[in-house]
């Protein structure tokens, strides 16, 4: 019913902000389809399948009156950036949560990547997506569709065809038994700063340098030894000082578990504005 209807459909009547109206439109379409083809399966399709808002989106439809019989499949789109490892686990968590909560089939009904820039990465992403689907409990991860693989013919940047008009390496991911490849393994990961000082309420950034620069997997994950003192974004290395003290920020590579760390010291703020970043929970 609709396509990537995050914001609803048939605006303004069926905007997601008018959730009860949107649900009635979904129900009308579902009822009509099943009246003609009783065995047809109805998909409710949301984009950005790795985002935190996926579960609240479907929960909002249910709260507005969507019934279990109104649909059969939860459909998600997934268009990760070139470092797909920074979102593949979030996609998996969302799919597992949706299956557990609603007991429905889950499909990735649109997926794609920049084959022209890095076919190896797109290939590995497609294998990873299928593995995550197969890991959805109760065998309810049931399908994945590459969107417009022939898009080279009309200038689509996420086409899965090579410029000569033939299928790229990426589509080999759909061959039975395909496994992720690692042509250029990571040999080390190094942070740009091994000591750092920031004020309470201030932010900074740690950058992880991967060796070699053409490594197949460029993804890393950051963690803080004390997130009450220093919070760090899991994937981009942005740090925030929350309280006076010291914490160790560690980084680990997706490939091979190579690690490095930085000691971050948080000092009192020199700003006259208290809690300028609203990071410490105070009102």
C-alpha positions in Angstrom: 0.0 0.0 0.0 1.9 3.0 -1.3 5.7 3.3 -1.5 7.9 4.4 1.3 5.0 6.0 3.1 7.0 7.4 6.0 5.1 10.6 5.6 1.8 9.0 4.6 0.2 9.2 1.2 -2.5 11.1 -0.6 -1.6 14.3 1.3 -2.9 16.1 3.1 -5.7 13.6 3.9 -3.5 10.6 4.4 -0.4 12.3 5.9 1.2 10.4 8.8 0.3 13.3 11.0 -3.3 12.3 10.3 -2.5 8.7 11.3 -6.1 7.5 11.6 -6.9 8.7 8.1 -3.7 7.0 6.8 -4.7 3.7 8.4 -8.2 3.9 6.8 -6.6 4.4 3.4 -4.3 1.4 4.0 -7.3 -0.7 5.1 -9.4 0.3 2.1 -6.6 -0.6 -0.3 -5.9 -3.9 1.5 -9.6 -4.8 1.5 -9.9 -4.1 -2.2 -6.8 -6.1 -3.1 -7.9 -9.1 -1.0 -11.4 -9.0 -2.4 -10.0 -9.6 -5.9 -7.1 -11.9 -4.9 -7.8 -13.5 -1.5 -4.4 -14.9 -1.2 -2.5 -11.7 -2.0 0.0 -10.4 0.5 -0.1 -6.7 1.5 3.1 -4.8 2.4 3.3 -1.7 4.4 6.6 -0.1 3.2 8.8 2.4 5.1 12.1 3.8 4.0 15.3 4.1 6.1 15.1 0.6 7.6 18.1 1.1 9.9 16.7 4.3 11.6 15.6 4.4 15.2 12.1 5.6 14.1 11.1 2.3 12.4 9.4 0.6 15.4 7.6 3.8 16.5 6.3 4.3 13.0 4.5 0.9 12.9 3.5 1.3 16.5 1.8 4.5 15.5 -0.2 2.8 12.8 -1.4 0.1 15.2 -2.3 2.7 17.8 -4.4 4.4 15.2 -6.4 1.3 14.4 -4.4 -0.9 12.0 -5.4 -4.5 12.5 -3.4 -7.6 12.2 -5.5 -8.7 9.3 -4.9 -5.5 7.3 -1.4 -6.4 6.2 1.0 -9.4 5.9 4.5 -8.0 5.4 6.6 -5.2 6.9 8.7 -3.8 4.1 11.8 -1.7 4.6 14.2 0.1 2.3 17.9 0.1 3.0 20.3 2.4 1.2 23.5 2.6 3.4 26.3 4.9 2.8 29.6 3.5 1.5 30.5 2.2 5.0 27.5 -0.1 5.4 28.9 -1.5 8.6 27.8 1.6 10.4 24.1 0.7 10.0 23.8 -3.1 9.2 23.5 -4.0 12.9 20.8 -1.4 13.4 18.9 -2.8 10.4 19.1 -6.3 11.9 18.0 -5.0 15.3 15.0 -3.3 13.7 14.0 -6.4 11.8 14.2 -8.7 14.8 12.3 -6.2 16.9 9.5 -5.9 14.3 9.2 -9.7 14.0 9.0 -10.1 17.7 6.4 -7.4 18.2 4.1 -8.0 15.2 4.8 -11.6 14.1 4.9 -10.5 10.4 7.2 -11.3 7.6 9.9 -8.8 7.1 11.4 -7.9 3.7 14.0 -5.5 2.4 11.9 -4.4 -0.5 14.4 -1.8 -1.8 18.2 -2.0 -1.4 21.1 -0.5 -3.4 24.5 1.0 -3.4 27.1 2.8 -5.4 28.5 0.0 -7.5 30.4 2.4 -9.8 32.4 3.6 -6.8 32.9 0.3 -4.9 31.4 -2.9 -6.2 33.1 -5.0 -3.6 31.5 -3.0 -0.8 28.0 -3.3 -2.4 28.5 -7.0 -2.9 29.5 -7.4 0.8 26.5 -5.3 1.9 24.1 -7.4 -0.1 25.5 -10.6 1.4 25.3 -9.1 4.9 21.7 -8.0 4.3 20.7 -11.5 3.3 22.5 -13.0 6.3 20.7 -10.6 8.6 17.4 -11.5 7.0 18.0 -15.2 7.4 18.8 -14.6 11.0 15.3 -13.1 11.7 13.6 -15.5 14.1 10.9 -17.9 13.0 12.1 -17.7 9.4 10.2 -14.5 8.9 13.0 -12.6 7.1 11.6 -13.5 3.7 13.0 -11.4 0.9 15.3 -8.8 -0.5 14.9 -6.8 -3.8 17.6 -4.7 -5.5 15.9 -1.5 -6.7 16.5 -0.7 -10.4 19.6 -2.8 -11.0 19.4 -1.8 -14.7 19.4 1.9 -13.8 22.6 2.5 -15.8 20.3 3.0 -18.7 18.6 6.0 -17.2 21.4 7.5 -15.1 20.5 5.9 -11.7 23.5 6.2 -9.4 22.7 3.0 -7.5 22.5 0.8 -10.6 23.9 -2.7 -10.2 25.0 -2.8 -13.8 28.6 -1.9 -15.0 29.0 0.9 -17.5 29.3 -1.6 -20.3 25.7 -2.7 -19.7 26.5 -6.0 -18.0 25.7 -7.1 -14.4 28.3 -6.1 -11.9 30.1 -8.2 -9.3 27.7 -6.9 -6.7 24.9 -9.1 -8.1 26.9 -12.2 -7.4 25.8 -11.7 -3.9 22.5 -13.3 -4.9 24.1 -16.5 -6.0 23.4 -19.3 -3.5 26.3 -19.7 -1.0 27.7 -16.2 -1.6 30.0 -15.1 1.2 31.5 -11.7 2.0 34.9 -11.2 0.4 37.9 -9.3 1.8 40.4 -8.5 -1.0 42.2 -5.9 1.0 42.2 -6.7 4.8 42.7 -4.1 7.4 46.2 -4.2 8.9 45.8 -1.6 11.6 43.6 1.2 12.9 45.0 4.4 14.5 43.3 7.3 16.2 44.5 10.8 15.3 44.8 11.8 19.0 45.8 9.5 21.8 45.2 12.2 24.5 42.5 14.8 24.3 41.1 17.5 26.6 37.6 19.1 26.3 35.4 21.1 28.6 32.1 20.1 30.2 29.5 20.8 27.6 31.9 20.9 24.7 32.3 18.5 21.8 35.2 17.2 19.8 36.0 14.4 17.4 38.3 11.5 17.1 39.2 10.2 13.6 40.2 6.6 13.0 42.7 6.1 10.2 42.5 2.7 8.5 45.6 1.1 7.0 45.7 0.3 4.1 43.6 3.2 2.7 42.0 0.9 0.2 40.9 -1.6 2.8 37.7 -3.5 1.9 36.1 -2.7 5.3 36.5 0.8 6.5 34.0 0.6 9.3 34.9 1.1 12.9 33.0 1.3 16.2 33.8 3.7 19.1 33.0 3.0 22.8 33.6 5.0 26.0 34.9 3.5 29.2 32.7 5.9 31.1 29.8 7.4 29.1 28.7 9.5 32.1 31.9 11.5 31.7 32.5 11.3 27.9 29.9 10.2 25.4 31.0 9.1 22.0 29.0 8.5 18.8 29.2 4.8 18.0 30.4 5.3 14.4 31.6 8.8 13.7 33.8 9.4 16.8 32.2 12.7 17.9 32.8 13.0 21.7 30.9 15.1 24.2 32.1 16.1 27.7 29.4 15.5 30.3 31.2 15.7 33.6 34.7 16.4 35.0 36.9 13.3 34.9 38.7 11.0 32.5 37.5 8.3 30.2 39.1 6.0 27.6 37.6 6.1 24.1 38.4 2.8 22.3 37.9 2.1 18.6 37.7 -1.3 17.0 37.8 -2.1 13.3 35.0 -4.1 11.7 37.6 -6.3 10.0 39.9 -8.2 12.2 39.2 -6.5 15.5 42.2 -4.1 15.3 42.0 -1.5 18.1 43.4 1.8 19.4 42.4 4.1 22.2 42.5 7.7 23.4 42.4 9.1 26.9 40.0 12.0 27.1 40.1 14.4 30.0 37.0 16.6 30.7 37.7 19.8 32.6 35.3 22.4 34.0 33.6 24.7 31.5 34.9 28.2 31.1 31.6 29.2 29.6 29.3 31.5 31.5 26.4 29.5 30.1 25.7 26.4 32.1 25.1 23.1 30.3 25.3 24.8 26.8 25.0 21.5 25.0 22.1 20.2 27.1 24.1 17.0 27.5 24.0 16.3 31.2 20.3 16.0 31.6 19.7 19.2 33.5 16.8 21.4 32.6 
